[in-house]
Amino acid sequence: MGRLFGTDGIRGIANADLAPELVFQVGRAAGVILGAGGAPFFVGHDTRISGPMLEAALASGLCSVGVNVDLGGILPTPGVAFLTRLRGAACGVVISASHNPVEDNGIKFFAGDGFKLPDDVEARIETLVERRDLARPAGTAVGTIRRVPQPDEPYLDHVAALSDGSLAGMRVVVDCAFGAAVYAAPRLWERLGARVTPLHAEPDGTRINVNCGSTHLAPLQEAVRAHAADVGFAHDGDADRVLAVDERGDVVDGDALMGICALDRQRRGALPGNVVVATVMSNLGLEQALAAASIRLERTRVGDRYVLERMREIDATVGGEQSGHVIFLEHATTGDGLVTAVQVANVMLRSGRRLSELSAAIPRLPQVLLNVRVRERDGASASPELAAAVSAAEARLASRGRILVRPSGTEPLIRVMVEAERQEEAERVAAEVADLIARWFGAPA
C-alpha cells in the first residue's frame, strides 16, 4: 500500500481508489488510534452521490472496534470541525473531495479540538490500515450509530453571531455548488436579514462543482448583475472556501479577501503582530498592498494545513490561500467559507464602501496558472531538467515577476504559476515551461 494521506486527507475515485473496503479499514484503524477515550466520532459529508456509501463503510469500521458514531449528514467541512469541538467528540470526520470532480471523494479527520490531525497521527493510522489482528468486540461492546437531529444549528448560531449587525437591505447571491453549503449558506444570510438569492442550492450529488461554485464563477457573475446585488459569494463542494463577486460582477479572489479583511483589522488595531500568512501562490500584489500598510506577509508552502501551522506558530489570526481558503483563527480552526463571507460583509458595513472599492486597494499582477497532467508527479517535480528550465525562466523574469512550479497535493498534475508585469510575458513563460513538462513527463492522451 502506498501512502494514503495527502496534503488534505485521503482522496481518490470513489468505489475504485477509495473503495468501501478501504474506508472500512481506515475506520477501524482510526477508531483504535483515536477512540480509546469512549467519546463518539462525529461524521459529516458533502452531497456527492458516493457519500452515504462511504459513510456507511466508515461508520461500520468504527463500530467494529467499539467506537460510537454520531452522524451529522450534509454539513460544511468547517461545520464538522466546529461541532466536533463543541460536542466533545473524540474525532471529527468529513467525507468530501472538496472542489474535486463528482467521481472523487475523500476522508478528512479532525482531532477533538477541531484542528486537523498532525502528520504523525495520520501515519499511525496508516500503519494499522492493513492489520487484520485489531480487536473485534462483540455483544454490547460493539459501537452504535446515531443520527443527530438538526446538527448544523449551533454552527449557524456561531457564524451568525460574528456579524456586526443586521444586513437588512443588502442583496446577496450565494452559489452553493450543489455541495455542502446547500442548506447552511442560504439560511445564514436569511438570519442576518439580507435579501438572498441562492444558486445551485439543491443537494444534487451528481452535479457537485459542475459548472458552478468557486471553480466556475460565470453563473454567479451573471446572477449578481441580473439581480443588481451588492455582493455574490461562491463556495466549493465542502464550503471551506469562498470567492466573491463585486456589485459589477468582477471576481474578488482569496488574496483580495484576505487583504481587505487584514487592512480593516490593522486600521482597528485588531491584527496581532501586523502579519498575514499566505502561500507561495499568493499574488505579489497582495504582498505589496500589505507592505504599504506596514503589514508583513509570511509565505508557506501550498496547503491550508501549512498556513494554519505557521499561523499557530507566530500567533497570526488571518491567513489563507488565493483559492479562497481563508482562516480567521479566533473564529475557526480551519478555513471557513461562511465565516469569511461574513467577515467581508462586516467590512462593507463598517466602511460603507462597495466591494469593488475595497478590492481596488489590493492590486493584482498578471498571473497565469497552468496544470500539466503527468505520469508521476513526484518524479517530474524532482527532475534536474525541470529545475534548470525553471531557473532559466526566473532569470528572464528577473525582478519583473516570479515563477513557481510544484506538484499538486491531490492529483497527478504539475502546476506552473507565473507572475509578471505584463500579461503577455506571464503567458509566454508559463506556456514554454508547461510545454517542456508535457513533452518530458506528460501522461499519455
N, C-alpha and C positions, 0 to 999 in steps of 0.2 A: 504494500500500500504506500503510495506517495503521500506527501504532506497534505492533510485535509484543510487546515485553516489557512486562509489567505489574509490579506490586509483587513478584511471586513467579514470574518466568519467563514463558513463553508458555503460554496456556491457550485452549481452545476445544472445540467439539464435534468429536470425532474423526471423520475422514473427511469433514468438512464445513469448518468454520473451520480445523481443524488437519488438513489433508489430507496424505497421504503425500508428494505432490509438494512441498508447502511444507516439510515436515520434511527431505526430501532436500536442498533448497536451504539450509536452516538448517545442516544438517550440513556441506555444502560450505563455507559462509561461516565457520562456527566452526573448521573444520579449517584454513582459510587463516590465520585470526587467531591461533589458539592452538596449532596443531600443528607449528610450524616446528622445534621442538627435537628431533623424532624419537621422543619418548616416546608411548606409546599413549594413547588415550582409554579411560576406564573407564565402562561404561554399566550401569545397573540400572533396574528398573522395578517398579511395583506389579502387582497381579494383574488389573487390568481387561482386558477382552477385547480392546481395541484396542492393548494394549501391545506384543505381538510384531510387529504390523503396523508400528507407528511405529518400533520398534527396528530393524526391517529397513531402513526408509527412511533413518533417521538413519545407521546403520552404512554403508549404501551411499554416502550422500553423503560421509561422512568418507573412505572408501576411495577414492572417485573423485578426491580431491585428494591421495592418497598417504599418508593417516594410518591407522595400525594401530588396531584396536579390540579391546578385551577386554570380553567380555560377562559380567556378573555375575548375570543373571537376576533373580529376585524378591528384592529387598533393601529394607530401610527406607531412606528418604532419608538419615538421618544415617549409616547404614552405608556408603552410597556416598561421602559426604563423608570419612569416616574412612579408607576403603580407598583413595580417590584419593590422599590424602597418604601413606599407608603404602606404597603400591605405586609411588610416584614417577611417577604418571600425569601426562600433560600437562594433563588436564582430566577432571572427572567429570561425568556427565550422568545425570539422573534423569528417567524418563518416567512421569509421575504427575500427577493433578489433585487429590491430597491428599484433602480432605473433600468435594470436589465430586461431583455425581451420576455414575452409571455411564457415561453417554454422553460425558462430558467426558474430556479428557486434557490433558497438558501436557509441556513440556520445561523443565527447570531445569538450569543449569550451575554447576559448582563449579570454581574455579581449582585449580591443582596443590597449593596449601596447604590445601585443604579448605574455604575460605571462598567464599561466593557471589561471582559476578563483579561488579565495580564497574559503575555505570551507564554509564561511558564505554566500557567494553569491550563491553557489550551493544549500545550504539549503533553501534560499529564493525562488529559482526556484522550488525546490521540493514542497514547501508549496502551490504553485499555480497550480501544475500539475492537481490536481483533481478538481480544482474550475471550475464551469460552468457559472460563472457570469462575466467573463472577457469581456472587450469591444469587440464589433464586428462592426467596422466601415463599411460604405457602400459607394457606388459610387466611386468618385475619391480619397477617403481616404484609399481604400484598397491598400495594398502593391503590388509592382511589382517585377517581376523576370527577371533578365538579365544575359545572359551567356557571360562571359568575354573572349575575344579572346586572345590566347597566354598568359595566366596569369603567366606562370612559367618563362618567360624571365627575369624579374627583379630579381627573386630569383636566377636563374643560373648566372646572371651577378654578384650578390653579392658573391656567393660561389666561382666562378672562380677568382674573384679579390683577394681572400685570398691566392692564390698560390704564392710562392716565385719566380716562373719563369716557363719557358716552360718545359714540361715533354717529349720533343722530345726524342725518343729512349727508353723511359720507356714502358714496356709491362705490361698492367693491364688487369686482368679479373674481371668483376663485375657481381655478381649474384643478379638479381633484384627481385627474389622470386615471379615472376608473380604479383608483387604488385605495390605500388605507385611510385616506382623508375623507372618503365619500360621506361619512356621517359626521365626523368631528368638525371639519372646516366650515361647512355652511352653518352649523349650529353655533359655532363660536362667534361668527360675525353677526348672526341674528341676536345673540345675547348682548353684544356690545352696541346694538342699536343701529348698525349700518344697514343700508339697502343693499342686499347681497344678491348677486346673480351667480348661481352655481353652474359650472360646466363639467361634463363628464363625471357626474356625481352619482352614478349608479354602480353597484358592486358587481361589475361585469368582469369576471376574472379572465375572460378570453380576449379582452381589449386593453388590459392594463398597460399604460405607457404607449399605446399605439396611436401615433399622430396626435398626441395630446400631452398635457403636463409640462414639466420643466424641460423635457428633451425636445418638445415640439411646440414652440410658443405662438405660432401663427394664429391658431384659433382664439387664444387669449387676446392677442393684439387686436384682432378683428372685433371681438366682443367688447373690449374696452372702448373702442371708437364708436361702435354701434350704440352702446348704452350711455355714452358720454360719462363714463365712470371716472372717478378720481384716481383709482389705482386698481391694478389687477395682480393677483398672486397665483403662481403655478407651482404645484407640488409634484414630487416624483412619486413612484409607486408606494413607498413606505412612509412618505411625508416627513422624513428627516431633513429634506432640502426644500428650499423655496427660491424662486426667481420672481422678479416683479416686472410689471409693465406700467409705465407712467401714463398720465392722462392723455398724452399724444399718441400712445401706442408704441413707444420706444422701449426697448428692453433695458432693464436695470439688473445687472448680474450680481453675483455674490460679493465680488470685490467692492462694488459701489455700495451695496447694502451694509457691508462691514464698515466702509469708510464713513457713510452717512451717520451711522449709529456711534462710531468712535468719536467723530468730530463733535457730535452733540454732547456726548458724555464728557469729553475733555473740557468743553466750554462750561459745563456744570460742575466741574471738579469731581466727576464720578467715573474716572478712568484710572484705576490704580496703576502706578508705575508709568503712566503715559505710554503704554505699549499695546500693540495688537499682534497676534500670532496668525500667520498665514503660511501657505506652502510656496514652494519654488514656482508653482504655476501662476500665482497671483501676478496681475499686471503691474508693470513698473510704474504706471500712472498712479496706482493706489499708494505705492511707497512714496512717490513724490508729493502727493497731496497730504499724506500724514506727516511727512518730514517738515513741510511748510508750517504745520501747526505744532511742531516740536513733539510729535508722536513717533516712536520707534516702531518699525515693522520687523518683527522677528520671523524668519522663514524656517520651515521644516521640510522634510521630505513629504511627498504626496500621500495623503491618507488622513482622515479626520482623527484617527487614533493617535497619530504623531502630533497633530495640532493640540489635541487635548492633553497629551503627556507634557508637552512644553508649557502649555498654559498652567498646568498644576505645578510645574517646577518653578515658574517665575511669578506665580500668583496673578496671572493675567485674567481678565474677565471677559474679553472679547477676542474671538478668533474664528477661523474658518477657511473655507475654500471658495474659489471662484465659481464653482458649480452650484453654490447656494447652500452648502452645508455649513451653517453658521452656528457657533456655540456661544451662548451667554451663560457663563459658568455659575453665576449667582442664581440663575433660574432653572438650569437644566444640566444634566450630566452627559448629554450628548447633543449633537445637532438637532434642532427642533424647528421645522418649517413654520409651525403655527406661532411659536414664541417669537421667531424672527419677524414674521409679518406684523405681529402686534407691536414689536419694538419700532418698526419702521412707521407704522401708523401713529405711534406716540410722538415721534419726531415731527411728523407732519402736523399733528395737533399743536405741539408746543411752539413750533416755529411759525405756524400759519402759512407755510410755503408749500407749493406743489412739489410732487416728487421729481419732476423734470428740473426744477430749480435746485433741489437738494443734490441730485445726482450730477449736476453740472460741475460741482466742486471736486468731483473725482475724475480727472482726465483719464483717458484710456489710449495707450499706444496701440497702433495697429498690431493685432496678434493673430497668428494663423496656427491652427491645431489640426494635424493630420494623423490618422490612425492607419497603420500598416499591419495587415494580418500576416503573421509569421508562423513558421513550422514550430518553433520553440523559442519562447520569449526570453528566457534567461540566457540562453546561449547567444542569441543575437545581441542582447544588450551588453554582454561582456566582450564582444568582438573587438580586437585591436584595430581592425579595418574601420569599423564604425567609429571608434574613438578618434581615429585620425581624421575622418570626414567631419566629425563634429568640431574638432579643433580648427580645421581649415575654415569652416563656416563662422566660427567665433572670430577668427582673425579678420574675415571680410566684414563682419558687422562692427567690429571694434567697439567704440563707446556708443554707437548709434542704436544698439539693441542687444538682444541676447538669444541664445538657443538652448533648449532643454530637450534631451532625448531620453526616454525612460520606458520601461516595460509597464503594461497595465497590471494592476494588482489582482484582477479578476478574470481577464480574458487573454487569449493568445495574440496580443497586439503590442506593437511598439508605437508609442505616442511621440510625435515630433511637434514641438511648440517653438515658434519663432516670433519674437517681437522686434520691431524696427520702427524708425521714424516714419517710413513710407510703406503703405500697404503693398505696393508692388515689390519692394525689396523683400519684405517678410514672406510673401507668397513664393517668390522665386527661390529663396534659400530653403524654405520648408519643402518645396516640391523636389528640389535637387537631392536633398538628404533622404526624403521618403522614397524617391526612385531608387537610390542606391540600396536602401534596406530591402525594398521589394525584389530587386534583382539578385541580391546576395542571400536573403533569408526568407523570401516570401513563400507563403503556403500555396500549394497548387490550386488553381481555379476549380 
